[in-house]
Amino acid sequence: MHLVTLLLIVLLLFLSCYQIVGDFMSGNGGFLLVNARRIIFSSAASTRTRMAMTTTTTTTTGLSSSNSSKPSSKILFIVRHGQATHNPRAEAARSNGCSTEEFFDLMRQDDEFDANLTDLGRRQAKKCQDDHFSPVHNNNNNDNDMNRIDNNYNNPRGIDLVVGSSLSRTMDTADIVFPDNKRKEIIPRISIEYFREVTGKFLNGKRRNKKELISKFPHWNFDSLTTEEDESWMPEVEKYANCAERGYLGLVMLLTRQNNNNNNNRDDDNENENESRSTSTEQNILLVCHGGILRYVMTIHPLVHLRDERRKNGDHQSVESRFDNCELRKYRLSWKEDDDCDRQDTTRRAIVLTQLDH
């Protein structure tokens, strides 16, 4: 590219001198001179654009040439938290077709700071565990089967990472759905602020301060909380587009994240036993978050695309349907491959959530 540019510069100088000598015929020299300059400018601009695209893509996606072998997709199990104290009356009214105003009025009446799970919510989470994450048993007792059972007994879906929002009800739900049992391999649990519920106005969407959360959930990592107090919560309800944007950023974070086994809040007394975990990939992720942010990131964000690869012989709800409490859905999370081929701005890559049978 540099050699071509140098040759074009030499050609431009030659044409300029040729123009000065006056040996142009019928204005053709001026035409050639202008086009030579255009070619040189276009070539240089194209080089700068490609360099910028490469830098931006590496920065945004967290991928570089040395990481090109990393998987371009991950399996994402999404669960909405169990019923919390602000849910019962509002959710019942919604099921009966109430207006949005009535729904929010009931939620306001039952509002509670960082709302906790109800007894029903805990039972819902336990049922989700029994239905989807209970140990795998096998009646055959040969060595291979026993090894498989031992490896997967407490983790039949091969979960590598557990993610919650910064609100207590998601972490409580995750700890019931996928208990932190004593395993040979510690499964990291991280709180990601991006995945919190629509914030503002209602206290159920306001998080506790960071120190209190660390004390309440010592086995969770809260590095994503950059402030001690909740500085995101405002007196007015967050715009839904902003909520969807947070969800998009959270999904990008999960897709590009590489396992570093970093759980600063856990006292790990057996580092050697869990050392092999630090080099594994986080291919299977369990995300527990909220109905509102799931709805908006999946239905209104222009860079989040839903696809359906479930078998058609089942009575499936729409991929855009609202999550019930403790409902589990399985997705393949990936980049939208045809989105970044001819674009100059790759800082905003589209992603795809493909719903799968589970």
N, C-alpha and C positions, 0 to 999 in steps of 0.2 A: 504493500500500500504506500509506504514512504517512497519507494523507488518510482512508482507511477506518478505520485504527486510532484517529485523532483523533475521528472521528465516533462510534465505539463507546465511547470514553472519555466523551464528552459524554453519550451515552445512559446509561451506567452512573451518572454523577453525577445525571442526571435521575431515574433509577429509585430511586437511594438517597434523594434528597430526597422523592420520591413515597412511598417506604416510611416515611420519618420522619413525613410528614403523616398517614399511617395510612389513606390512601384506597385500600387494596388490597382486592380482593374475593376471598374463598375461598382465600387463600394464593397466588394466581397471581403476585403481585408478587415473592414470594420466588423462585418458579421462574424468572421472567424475569431477576431479578438474578443468580442463580447462572449461568444460561446466558450472560448477557452477559459475565460475567467469564471464562467458559470460552472464548468466542469470541475475546476480546481476548488471552488467554494463548496460545491456539492460533495466532492470527495472528502474534504476536511470535515464538513458537518456530519456526514455519514459516519466517519470514524469516531467523532466525539459522541454521537448518539449511541453507537454500539458499545463504546466504553462505559457510558452512563448506564445503559441497560444492564450490562454485566454487573456493575457495581451495585446497582439498585436491587437486582434480583438476588444477589448473594446476601445483601443486608436484610432484605425483607423476608425471604424464605428461610434464612438460616442455613442454606445449602451452599457448598463450594465444590470446586472440582475434586477436592480430597474426600468429600462426602457424597459423591455422586452415586455410590453403591447403596446408600441408605434407602429404605423403602419409601416409595412415593405415595403410599396410602397406609392408613391404619384402621383397625377395627375399633369402633366407638360404641359402647353400650351406654345409653342415656336413660336415666331414671329421674322422674320428678319426685321431689321429697314427699314424705308422708303428710297426712292432714295435720295442719298446725292450728293454733288457737284462733286465728283470724279467719279460718276457712269454712267452718261448718255451715253457718247460716247463709253466707254469701254464695258458696258453691251450690248449696241446695236451691237457692233462689235462681241461680244461673241455669241449673238443670231444668227448672220450670219455666224458663223463658223470660226472666225478669229483664228490665231495662238496665242499661249500663249505669245510670244514675242510682238505681236501687241497689245494684250490686256493690258499688263503691260506698254507698251509705251504710249498708250492713257491715262491710269490712271496716269502716271507720268506727262503728259502734263496738265492734269486737277487737279493735286494734290493740296490739301489745308489742312492746319493744322487743325486737329480735325474737319474734314469736316462736315458742317451743312447740314440739310435737304434742298432739293429744294422745290419749290412750289408744284411740282408733288408729292414729297415724303410726304408732309403734307396732300395732298389730299388722297394719298394711305393709310395713317394712319387713316384718318377720315373714309374712306370706311371700313377699318378693324373694327373700332369701331362700325359702323352702322351694319355691317354684323354679328358680333360676340359678341359684348358687349353692345348693345343698351338695354335700359330698357324694362322689360317685362310688357306688358299690358294685362288686362283681363276684359271682359265686365261684368262679374258677380260681384255683389257688396255686397255679404254676408261678414260677419266679417272675416271668415277664409281666404277668397280670398284677402280681403283688407290687412290683416296682412302679407300674403305672398308677395303681391306686395310691401308693405312698406319695408319689410326686403330685398327684392331682386331688388328693382327698379333700383338702380345704380350698382348692382353687380349680374347680372343674372347667372353668372357661378361660383359664390361663391369663388372668388379669395381671398386668405389669404395673399399672398405675391407677390410683384412686384419686379423683378430683372432686372437690366440692366448691361451693361459693364461699363467701366470707360470712354467711349467715348460718347460725347454729343448726337450724333445722335440716340443712343439707348434710352437714357432717354427722349429726346424730343418725340420720337416715342411712348414710353410707356405712356407718359403724355397725348398724343392725343388718343391713342387706349383705354386707361383705365384712364380717367380723375380723378384727385384728388378732386372729389366733396365733399361737406360737407356731411359726413355720420355720422350715429350714432357710427360707428366703423371705426377708422382710419386704413387703409391698409398700412402696412410698405412698404417702397420702399428702396431697398438697391442696391448699386453699387458693383459688384464683379469683381475684376481685372482679375480673371481667364478667364472671358468670352470676353475679348477684342479681336479685330480682329488680324489676323497675323500681327506681329509688325516688325518694322525695315524698313529702306530705304524710305518708303512713309510717308509723313507727315500726311496723313489722318488717319494713325494708331497711331499717337502720342497724348497722352492725355495732357490735361491742368494740371497745378499744383493743388494740393488738395484744397488750399484756394480759388482759382478761381472757382473750381467746386462747393464747398460749397456755395459760393456766388451766382452762377448761378442757382443752384438747391437746395435751402435751405430746401426743403421737402424730400430730399434724404439723406440716410445714407452712409457715405464713410469710414467706419471703416476698410474695407478690403484694403484700400490704405495705405500701411505701410511707404511710403516715400512721402515727399512733392512734389518733382520733379519726372518726369517720368524717372526712372533709367532702365527700361526694354527696351526702344527703342534704337536700335543700327543702325549704318549706313548700315548694311547688313540685308537682309530679314531673318526673323526667320525660322528655319527649320520646315517643316510641322509636323514632328513627335513631336516636342516640343510644337507646337500649339495644336495638338491633346491631348497631355498630360495635358495641362492646362485645356482643355475642360473636360477631364475625372475628374480631381481634382475638378472642379467646380460642376459637376454633383454629385460627392460623397458628396460635401459640402451641396448641396440642399437636398439630400436624408437623411442625418444624422442631419441636422439642426433642432433645436427645437425653437419654437417661444419664444422670450424674449421681443418682442415689443420694441426693442431698436432703436430709431431714434433720435440720439443726435442732429441733425440739426434742428429739428422741435420744435417750441415754443408751447408746449401743455398747453393750458389754461384750459382744461377741463379733468383733469386726472381721476377724478372719473367716468365720463361718459364712458371713454375708458378702464377702469380698467379690465373689463371682457375679453378684447381682449388678455391680457397678458397670460392668461391661455389656450387659444385655440391652436389647432394644425395647422400648416401650411400645410394643405393637398392639396390645389389647388394653384399652383404657375404659374405665368405668367413670362416667361423669354423672354426678347427682346435682341437679340445679332446680330451676323454677319454671312454672307453667307460663308466666308472662314472657320472660326473655326467650324461652324456646319458641313460643308462638311468633314473636316479632322477628327473630333472626331467621326463622325458616320461611316466613311468608312475605316480609316486606324488604329484606335487604337485597339489593340488586346483584351482589356478588356471591350469594349463597343459593345454590341450585339443588333441588330435591329430585331424586330419581327413585324408582321402585323396581327392585329385582326380586320381590317376593313371588312365590308360586301363586298362580292365579286360581288355584282350586280352593282357596280359603276365603272366608268372609272377612276381608280386610277393610279396615277404615282407611280413609284417604291419608296420604303421607303428610298432608297439611292439618290433620285433625289435632285438636287440643289434647295434651297429655293428661291422663287421670293421675291421681295421687299414687305414687309407687308403681306406675306403669313402666315397663322396660321395653325399649326398642333398640334394635341392633342396626348399625350403619357401617358402611365403608366410607371413611373420610379421605378425600383426595383432592388434588388440584384439578381444575377444569382444563384439560390439556389443550383445547383449541382456543384458549383465551389469550395466551401470551405470545403467539407466534409472530404476529405482525404489528404488535403494539409498541410504541416508543416508551410508554409509561407502564412498567411492570411492577410498580410499587403496590398496586391493588390487584392482585391475582384473584380470580374467582375460584371458589371451592365447591365441591360436590358432596352432598350427603346422600348416599345411596342406601335406601332401607332394605334390609335383608331379613330372611327368615331366621328365627332363633329357637 
